[in-house]
Amino acid sequence: MVKIRLTRLGRHKSPFYRLVAIDSKTKRDGGYLQLLGTYNPQRNEINLKDDLILNYLRNGAQPSDTALALLKDKGIWKSFCTTKKIKAKKNKRPSKSKKSPKKEQKQETKKSEPANPST
């Protein structure tokens, strides 16, 4: 499974993070699939590649909690959710009756018969 999460860079007490697409079994600072952006908490700078992130999210990548907070802050998560809802509405088919008429008739006959016939 592909995850979107942060990898830490920078000196001691001076963190700098990269937002990356990475395999979920890889260690925190291990090799990543693609660089999606950067985050500097010292200056509160967030630089993200929106189109790449949306592409990974559409293909099933799961963001970590911190990455999700950054995506919500930049509005990427909201745009992903709206496109997801629009596609769901387009693919929605008119609802059909779940039970066929034959099944309904069988259930009615079972209800009309007594549970313990005494013969």
C-alpha positions as a Python dict, from the first residue, in 0.01 Angstrom:
ca = {
    (1, 'M'): (0, 0, 0),
    (2, 'V'): (126, 346, -85),
    (3, 'K'): (121, 612, 187),
    (4, 'I'): (172, 985, 175),
    (5, 'R'): (383, 1088, 473),
    (6, 'L'): (666, 1308, 594),
    (7, 'T'): (1038, 1226, 600),
    (8, 'R'): (1259, 1427, 833),
    (9, 'L'): (1565, 1622, 724),
    (10, 'G'): (1764, 1904, 885),
    (11, 'R'): (1992, 1946, 1182),
    (12, 'H'): (1930, 1881, 1548),
    (13, 'K'): (1639, 2100, 1668),
    (14, 'S'): (1600, 2243, 1318),
    (15, 'P'): (1361, 2008, 1138),
    (16, 'F'): (1271, 2018, 771),
    (17, 'Y'): (1030, 1771, 615),
    (18, 'R'): (960, 1631, 270),
    (19, 'L'): (612, 1511, 182),
    (20, 'V'): (663, 1189, -12),
    (21, 'A'): (476, 894, -160),
    (22, 'I'): (626, 586, -1),
    (23, 'D'): (553, 216, 47),
    (24, 'S'): (387, 161, 385),
    (25, 'K'): (646, -98, 491),
    (26, 'T'): (945, 131, 433),
    (27, 'K'): (1111, 299, 731),
    (28, 'R'): (1049, 669, 796),
    (29, 'D'): (1353, 809, 619),
    (30, 'G'): (1388, 528, 366),
    (31, 'G'): (1370, 546, -11),
    (32, 'Y'): (1052, 698, -148),
    (33, 'L'): (861, 668, -473),
    (34, 'Q'): (819, 1039, -546),
    (35, 'L'): (872, 1376, -381),
    (36, 'L'): (537, 1556, -343),
    (37, 'G'): (638, 1870, -155),
    (38, 'T'): (821, 2022, 141),
    (39, 'Y'): (728, 2156, 484),
    (40, 'N'): (941, 2387, 701),
    (41, 'P'): (782, 2418, 1049),
    (42, 'Q'): (1035, 2685, 1155),
    (43, 'R'): (906, 2931, 893),
    (44, 'N'): (569, 2761, 847),
    (45, 'E'): (632, 2720, 472),
    (46, 'I'): (437, 2456, 286),
    (47, 'N'): (517, 2384, -80),
    (48, 'L'): (312, 2105, -236),
    (49, 'K'): (265, 1966, -587),
    (50, 'D'): (-113, 1956, -605),
    (51, 'D'): (-153, 1756, -925),
    (52, 'L'): (82, 1478, -814),
    (53, 'I'): (-81, 1451, -472),
    (54, 'L'): (-430, 1433, -621),
    (55, 'N'): (-311, 1165, -862),
    (56, 'Y'): (-178, 951, -577),
    (57, 'L'): (-494, 1004, -370),
    (58, 'R'): (-715, 900, -664),
    (59, 'N'): (-510, 583, -701),
    (60, 'G'): (-564, 487, -336),
    (61, 'A'): (-271, 635, -141),
    (62, 'Q'): (-347, 689, 228),
    (63, 'P'): (-211, 1005, 395),
    (64, 'S'): (-70, 993, 748),
    (65, 'D'): (-236, 1211, 1014),
    (66, 'T'): (22, 1488, 983),
    (67, 'A'): (20, 1476, 603),
    (68, 'L'): (-359, 1493, 610),
    (69, 'A'): (-343, 1806, 825),
    (70, 'L'): (-110, 1969, 570),
    (71, 'L'): (-338, 1869, 281),
    (72, 'K'): (-640, 2014, 459),
    (73, 'D'): (-447, 2335, 532),
    (74, 'K'): (-369, 2382, 161),
    (75, 'G'): (-720, 2280, 45),
    (76, 'I'): (-601, 1976, -150),
    (77, 'W'): (-804, 1732, 61),
    (78, 'K'): (-1125, 1929, 3),
    (79, 'S'): (-1074, 1930, -373),
    (80, 'F'): (-1005, 1555, -363),
    (81, 'C'): (-1326, 1488, -167),
    (82, 'T'): (-1538, 1701, -401),
    (83, 'T'): (-1404, 1525, -713),
    (84, 'K'): (-1463, 1192, -542),
    (85, 'K'): (-1828, 1283, -469),
    (86, 'I'): (-1886, 1406, -824),
    (87, 'K'): (-1754, 1079, -969),
    (88, 'A'): (-1969, 879, -727),
    (89, 'K'): (-2281, 1068, -840),
    (90, 'K'): (-2198, 1010, -1207),
    (91, 'N'): (-2146, 636, -1153),
    (92, 'K'): (-2460, 594, -943),
    (93, 'R'): (-2722, 376, -1110),
    (94, 'P'): (-3095, 399, -1046),
    (95, 'S'): (-3184, 180, -751),
    (96, 'K'): (-3360, -146, -825),
    (97, 'S'): (-3565, -357, -590),
    (98, 'K'): (-3325, -580, -405),
    (99, 'K'): (-3572, -867, -377),
    (100, 'S'): (-3720, -1035, -679),
    (101, 'P'): (-4099, -1096, -682),
    (102, 'K'): (-4045, -1472, -647),
    (103, 'K'): (-3847, -1427, -325),
    (104, 'E'): (-4115, -1199, -183),
    (105, 'Q'): (-4385, -1459, -257),
    (106, 'K'): (-4183, -1732, -86),
    (107, 'Q'): (-4139, -1518, 225),
    (108, 'E'): (-4514, -1443, 237),
    (109, 'T'): (-4601, -1813, 218),
    (110, 'K'): (-4357, -1892, 498),
    (111, 'K'): (-4518, -1629, 718),
    (112, 'S'): (-4869, -1757, 654),
    (113, 'E'): (-4781, -2119, 746),
    (114, 'P'): (-4787, -2203, 1118),
    (115, 'A'): (-4450, -2258, 1281),
    (116, 'N'): (-4540, -2592, 1453),
    (117, 'P'): (-4808, -2782, 1266),
    (118, 'S'): (-4979, -3034, 1499),
    (119, 'T'): (-5070, -3350, 1309),
}
